[in-house]
Amino acid sequence: MRHLTRAFAVGALRRGKAVEQFLGETTVQGVRGVRWVAVEPWSGGYRVSLHTVADPDDEHALDLANLLSLDPVDEEFVGEGRELGRAADAESAIDLAERLTDAVGGRWVNATLAGEEYAELVRARRSAAG
């Protein structure tokens, strides 16, 4: 199972590892995209960022941070996303991410695994169209 319990997500953050959650599809100025939220250790605390990128409809495009950003804030610093806020402790950072986005408890994954959930979305779309 790839999803982390809240305790495991908090533990990963405390060990200096980032966690993220795939939020699904979106549209930005008529362009189909996908979003995910990340929580990462940052300057003695934790940074919460929202990432919005173009959807290439490619199940092999697993490195979401390298996709074309649809957020002007992220264009200068590709892959960093739009900072939503910071928190002093791991629990507060996850609470902040869930409060400010569509993230839900029990759906967090280790960093870079949101791409696997994106691939599942692409496969599901193709099956539904199929």
C-alpha positions in Angstrom: 0.0 0.0 0.0 1.5 3.3 -1.0 -0.7 5.6 1.1 0.7 6.7 4.5 -1.2 6.9 7.7 -1.1 10.3 9.3 1.5 9.0 11.8 3.7 7.7 9.0 3.4 11.0 7.1 4.4 13.0 10.2 7.2 10.5 10.9 8.6 11.0 7.3 8.5 14.7 7.7 10.3 14.5 11.0 13.0 12.4 9.4 13.5 15.1 6.8 11.5 13.5 4.0 8.8 15.3 2.0 5.3 13.9 1.5 2.7 14.8 -1.1 -0.8 14.2 -2.2 -2.2 14.0 -5.8 -5.3 16.2 -6.0 -6.5 15.3 -9.4 -7.5 17.2 -12.5 -8.0 20.9 -13.0 -8.4 23.4 -15.9 -6.4 26.6 -16.0 -7.4 29.1 -18.7 -8.7 26.3 -20.9 -5.7 24.1 -20.5 -6.1 20.6 -18.9 -3.9 20.2 -15.9 -3.3 18.2 -12.7 -2.5 19.4 -9.1 -0.8 18.0 -6.1 0.2 19.4 -2.7 3.6 18.9 -1.1 4.8 19.3 2.5 8.5 19.4 3.0 11.0 20.3 5.7 12.2 23.9 5.1 14.3 26.2 7.1 13.7 24.6 10.5 10.0 24.1 9.8 7.8 22.8 7.1 6.7 24.3 3.8 3.3 23.6 2.1 3.2 24.1 -1.6 0.6 23.6 -4.3 1.7 22.5 -7.8 -0.4 22.9 -10.9 1.0 21.5 -14.2 -0.1 20.7 -17.7 -1.6 17.3 -18.1 0.3 15.5 -21.0 -2.1 12.5 -20.8 0.9 10.2 -20.6 1.0 7.5 -18.0 4.8 7.4 -18.3 5.2 11.1 -17.2 5.7 10.2 -13.6 8.0 13.1 -12.6 5.2 15.7 -12.2 7.6 18.4 -11.0 9.2 18.5 -14.5 5.9 19.1 -16.4 5.0 22.5 -17.7 3.7 24.7 -14.9 0.4 26.3 -15.3 1.0 28.6 -12.3 2.9 31.9 -13.1 4.4 31.8 -9.6 6.1 28.5 -10.4 7.5 29.5 -13.7 10.6 31.2 -12.3 11.4 28.4 -9.9 10.2 25.2 -11.7 9.1 22.4 -9.4 8.8 24.5 -6.3 5.1 25.2 -6.6 3.1 28.0 -5.1 3.9 28.3 -1.4 0.6 28.2 0.6 2.2 28.5 4.0 4.7 27.3 6.6 4.4 25.6 9.9 6.7 25.0 12.8 5.8 21.3 13.3 4.9 18.4 11.0 1.4 17.9 12.3 0.5 21.6 11.8 2.0 21.5 8.3 -0.3 18.5 7.3 -3.3 20.3 9.0 -2.5 23.4 7.0 -2.2 21.5 3.7 -5.5 19.7 4.3 -7.2 23.0 5.3 -6.0 25.0 2.3 -6.4 22.3 -0.4 -8.5 19.3 -1.2 -6.0 17.0 0.5 -7.5 14.4 2.9 -6.0 12.3 5.7 -4.9 8.8 4.8 -4.0 9.8 1.1 -0.5 11.1 1.7 2.4 9.4 -0.1 6.2 9.7 0.0 7.7 12.4 -2.3 7.5 11.6 -6.0 4.8 9.0 -5.7 2.1 11.4 -6.7 3.2 10.6 -10.2 2.1 7.0 -9.8 -1.4 8.2 -8.9 -1.3 10.5 -12.0 -0.5 7.4 -14.1 -3.5 5.6 -12.6 -5.7 8.6 -13.6 -4.5 8.4 -17.2 -5.1 4.7 -17.4 -8.6 5.1 -15.9 -9.5 7.8 -18.4 -8.4 5.5 -21.2 -10.4 2.6 -19.9 -13.5 4.7 -19.6 -13.1 6.0 -23.1 -12.3 2.6 -24.4 
